[in-house]
Amino acid sequence: MSTSDNIKTTHARLEWRENGQPVSSQYNDIYFSTQSGVEETVHTFIKPNQLPERFTGLSTGECFTIAETGFGTGLSFLCAWQLFDDLAVNGARLHFISTEKHPLQRQDFQRALSLWPLLKKQTSELTGIYQPACQGQQHFVFAGGRVRLTLLIGEVQDTLPDLYGSVDAWFLDGFSPSKNPDMWSINLFEIMAQKSHEQTTFATFTAARMVRDGLTRSGFNVEKASGYGKKRDMLFGQFRHTTSLSSVRPEWQLPKATAVQQQHAVIIGGGLAGTSTARSLAQRGWQVTLLEQHPQLAAEASGNPQGIIYAKLSPHHTPLSRFILQGYLYSINLLNQLNDHQSPFWYQTGVIQFPTSEKELNRYQALAEQLPKDLLYMAGAEQIETLSGFSIHHEGLVFPEAGWVKPAEFCHSLSDHPAIKIKTGHNVSSLEKDDNEWILLNEQGKEIIRSEVVVVAAGTHCRKLSVLEHLPVKAIRGQITQLAQTDNSRRLSACLCSEGYIAPAAGNEHTLGATFDFNDSCQSVRSGDHQRNIAMLADRFPGVFSAFNENSSNPVITGGRTAFRCTTPDYLPLVGPVINRDAFLHTFAALQKNAKTLIDGKPEYLPGLYINTGHGSRGLVTAPLSGEVIASMICGDSNVVEYSLLEALNPTRFLIRDVIKGNVQVNGKSN
Ligand SMILES: Cc1cc2nc3c(=O)[nH]c(=O)nc-3n(C[C@H](O)[C@H](O)[C@H](O)COP(=O)(O)OP(=O)(O)OC[C@H]3O[C@@H](n4cnc5c(N)ncnc54)[C@H](O)[C@@H]3O)c2cc1C
């Protein structure tokens, strides 16, 4: 991703011709031909990339990756999806990746796609969740995981290099080289080469000389064919050789997907992280066994009665903020797809964040300037009263599509898949390696199960496993308080967040939370902590507080719950493969003398072992997307988040920094 600080997206500016055709005002060019857009796509991209044959030849479990420049109205994606639906075997998957500098606004998008009634099935799924919010990567899942779309929003020269994975077919679309010369540069073709393999093909509508030369120089065989309609020529071809160019420093390199004999994974932990990972793997055709130590899922941090979809964002493009935003958008789409309308566990009430300082207010205002209004906006006191049912007397940042969730029900829904077997009452005490398999042992040293792939999603308990002892995770105690609903509190119609939060009632109780205490391992619910939560409510939202004092002088406490957030020093979760620590210290010892040394070696990972934890106070937003990240790694798919974020999530990051700073012994030497 670009180092640029600006996350603002400039949407496409369109003019509509009488025949319904959209024309870009920015590039003064058409998106497609109204009469023959589908035919043109088939002629220009589908056939020259031999997609009918290649889709037909896929086996169950295989993933085919297409990358496109210029998503535009999404027509090429929809055509590829329809063909994939018709030809690919059950269990095969399509991952379509597309770059776009100026994404269409949702209403323009819907209008443009209404022109293709034959693609209605795919169009209605896509338009339902399409919302390109800001610069960066955004990930969507369709058709129960058979089709995935990753949009790379921003300048192609910034976004494409950050794509992690390889591509099977390129669609070089977008506005023509004469209208959009910035996109068609030699750099683009070099990046394509880095992401291609020997079977990678490409096709493009243009036969411009610089495109032909650029592709040839970057290692593609280039052929000419007749273009569609009035276009005389177009280009297509295949990559000739793999480049071993990698701009990633050796110590940061991630492992290739483990070659497995059986697509079976065991996941330790039945909270949000474990159930999300289980779902993402099951959707990729894996059999999953989910082990949980308690008699039921979601018995620890993921077991509160209500949790808020809360995105604490920064106007600066920090990795944490980017991941939160991508996770937020992904979780909302997922919740909308999974919600059970008979017995809902997701309530899209809107969430309002209130600043606790001048600095925070400035941050909110900067965010509201950068991001689209359907994602977030600043609202004054009057508007907030309309949205929340209470007069708060402050301005706040409104997330209209956010809301609250019943986390345990969400976990159940995530793990409700025929390929997921849940085994509760199993406490994994240690892991042993036997050839290719991990053996999971209980407290008595008895084998519970074995598998080539294991994902540890055990929250704060992960360090009990000796191979993860080195991870710098901390447990932060939190207590929520449940208050009896009153006739007055019933009016609360949005979640309110400040130092703490209060949600509209679930049943007859509102959740009020939560305390935040380091170095506190007390598991019981304490009345003093209830008083702290209530004091927060009285201080931050006095109008709401008084709604609980209807029949008595104090709010009626009906319950409470204590749990532990698992956090890391940089507040980003730990998502990725697990390192062999001793081997790493040995191989990369020289970094301690000079951090710039390019070591001739690779990090040695513990084969098939992954971790997904450290979701802190925002697991509802970060755990589901992290499940997708891990599943992409395990399956060797192009990743659903960009490489720079994979680096920020890499569980080895603290070890690398410790080696460089001299905080850890290398080769037995103390530093
Ligand atoms: C008080 C409080 C309020 C919160 N409010 C919000 C909120 O409003 N919004 C939000 O997004 N987030 C909130 N969070 C954070 C969110 O709940 C967590 O980030 C999320 O639940 C973490 O999920 P997890 O799966 O990583 O961990 P957990 O839910 O703790 O799951 C880990 C699971 O692993 C199991 N396990 C551990 N070790 C073993 C083993 N050896 N063998 C077998 N099983 C094992 C545990 O029993 C547990 O079920 C809150 C957290 C707390 C504590």
The ligand as an SDF file (V2000), in Angstrom:
LIG
                    3D

 53 58  0  0  0  0  0  0  0  0999 V2000
  -15.4490   -7.2960   28.8560 C   0  0  0  0  0  0  0  0  0  0  0  0
  -15.1760   -7.3760   27.3940 C   0  0  0  0  0  0  0  0  0  0  0  0
  -15.9380   -6.6260   26.5070 C   0  0  0  0  0  0  0  0  0  0  0  0
  -15.6930   -6.6860   25.1380 C   0  0  0  0  0  0  0  0  0  0  0  0
  -16.4620   -5.9540   24.2740 N   0  0  0  0  0  0  0  0  0  0  0  0
  -16.2390   -6.0510   22.9400 C   0  0  0  0  0  0  0  0  0  0  0  0
  -17.0330   -5.3530   22.0160 C   0  0  0  0  0  0  0  0  0  0  0  0
  -17.9690   -4.6590   22.3820 O   0  0  0  0  0  0  0  0  0  0  0  0
  -16.7420   -5.4600   20.6900 N   0  0  0  0  0  0  0  0  0  0  0  0
  -15.7110   -6.2360   20.2400 C   0  0  0  0  0  0  0  0  0  0  0  0
  -15.4870   -6.3030   19.0290 O   0  0  0  0  0  0  0  0  0  0  0  0
  -14.9510   -6.9180   21.1070 N   0  0  0  0  0  0  0  0  0  0  0  0
  -15.1870   -6.8440   22.4300 C   0  0  0  0  0  0  0  0  0  0  0  0
  -14.4030   -7.5300   23.2960 N   0  0  0  0  0  0  0  0  0  0  0  0
  -13.2820   -8.3040   22.7590 C   0  0  0  0  0  0  0  0  0  0  0  0
  -13.7270   -9.6160   22.1580 C   0  0  0  0  0  0  0  0  0  0  0  0
  -14.6430  -10.2150   23.0080 O   0  0  0  0  0  0  0  0  0  0  0  0
  -12.4990  -10.4960   21.9330 C   0  0  0  0  0  0  0  0  0  0  0  0
  -11.5800   -9.8130   21.1240 O   0  0  0  0  0  0  0  0  0  0  0  0
  -12.8470  -11.8030   21.2730 C   0  0  0  0  0  0  0  0  0  0  0  0
  -13.8780  -12.4420   21.9430 O   0  0  0  0  0  0  0  0  0  0  0  0
  -11.6200  -12.6940   21.2130 C   0  0  0  0  0  0  0  0  0  0  0  0
  -11.9730  -13.9130   20.6470 O   0  0  0  0  0  0  0  0  0  0  0  0
  -10.9690  -15.1390   20.7210 P   0  0  0  0  0  0  0  0  0  0  0  0
  -11.6010  -16.2520   19.9940 O   0  0  0  0  0  0  0  0  0  0  0  0
   -9.6140  -14.7030   20.3130 O   0  0  0  0  0  0  0  0  0  0  0  0
  -10.8360  -15.4630   22.2650 O   0  0  0  0  0  0  0  0  0  0  0  0
  -11.8420  -16.2480   23.2360 P   0  0  0  0  0  0  0  0  0  0  0  0
  -13.2350  -15.8780   22.9980 O   0  0  0  0  0  0  0  0  0  0  0  0
  -11.3140  -16.0810   24.6050 O   0  0  0  0  0  0  0  0  0  0  0  0
  -11.6930  -17.7370   22.7550 O   0  0  0  0  0  0  0  0  0  0  0  0
  -10.5950  -18.5540   23.0540 C   0  0  0  0  0  0  0  0  0  0  0  0
  -11.1660  -19.9270   23.3060 C   0  0  0  0  0  0  0  0  0  0  0  0
  -10.1160  -20.8700   23.3650 O   0  0  0  0  0  0  0  0  0  0  0  0
  -10.4310  -21.8150   24.3590 C   0  0  0  0  0  0  0  0  0  0  0  0
   -9.1770  -22.4350   24.7760 N   0  0  0  0  0  0  0  0  0  0  0  0
   -8.1130  -21.7980   25.3100 C   0  0  0  0  0  0  0  0  0  0  0  0
   -7.1160  -22.6720   25.5400 N   0  0  0  0  0  0  0  0  0  0  0  0
   -7.5630  -23.8730   25.1420 C   0  0  0  0  0  0  0  0  0  0  0  0
   -6.9860  -25.1620   25.1290 C   0  0  0  0  0  0  0  0  0  0  0  0
   -5.7490  -25.3600   25.5850 N   0  0  0  0  0  0  0  0  0  0  0  0
   -7.7140  -26.1960   24.6560 N   0  0  0  0  0  0  0  0  0  0  0  0
   -8.9760  -25.9910   24.1960 C   0  0  0  0  0  0  0  0  0  0  0  0
   -9.5740  -24.7830   24.1940 N   0  0  0  0  0  0  0  0  0  0  0  0
   -8.8710  -23.7400   24.6550 C   0  0  0  0  0  0  0  0  0  0  0  0
  -11.0580  -20.9670   25.4380 C   0  0  0  0  0  0  0  0  0  0  0  0
  -11.8160  -21.7480   26.3270 O   0  0  0  0  0  0  0  0  0  0  0  0
  -11.8920  -19.9940   24.6310 C   0  0  0  0  0  0  0  0  0  0  0  0
  -13.2020  -20.4570   24.4200 O   0  0  0  0  0  0  0  0  0  0  0  0
  -14.6460   -7.5040   24.6620 C   0  0  0  0  0  0  0  0  0  0  0  0
  -13.8960   -8.2700   25.5510 C   0  0  0  0  0  0  0  0  0  0  0  0
  -14.1550   -8.2130   26.9000 C   0  0  0  0  0  0  0  0  0  0  0  0
  -13.3410   -9.0640   27.8300 C   0  0  0  0  0  0  0  0  0  0  0  0
  1  2  1  0
  2  3  1  0
  2 52  2  0
  3  4  2  0
  4  5  1  0
  4 50  1  0
  5  6  2  0
  6  7  1  0
  6 13  1  0
  7  8  2  0
  7  9  1  0
  9 10  1  0
 10 11  2  0
 10 12  1  0
 12 13  2  0
 13 14  1  0
 14 15  1  0
 14 50  1  0
 15 16  1  0
 16 17  1  0
 16 18  1  0
 18 19  1  0
 18 20  1  0
 20 21  1  0
 20 22  1  0
 22 23  1  0
 23 24  1  0
 24 25  2  0
 24 26  1  0
 24 27  1  0
 27 28  1  0
 28 29  2  0
 28 30  1  0
 28 31  1  0
 31 32  1  0
 32 33  1  0
 33 34  1  0
 33 48  1  0
 34 35  1  0
 35 36  1  0
 35 46  1  0
 36 37  1  0
 36 45  1  0
 37 38  2  0
 38 39  1  0
 39 40  1  0
 39 45  2  0
 40 41  1  0
 40 42  2  0
 42 43  1  0
 43 44  2  0
 44 45  1  0
 46 47  1  0
 46 48  1  0
 48 49  1  0
 50 51  2  0
 51 52  1  0
 52 53  1  0
M  END
$$$$
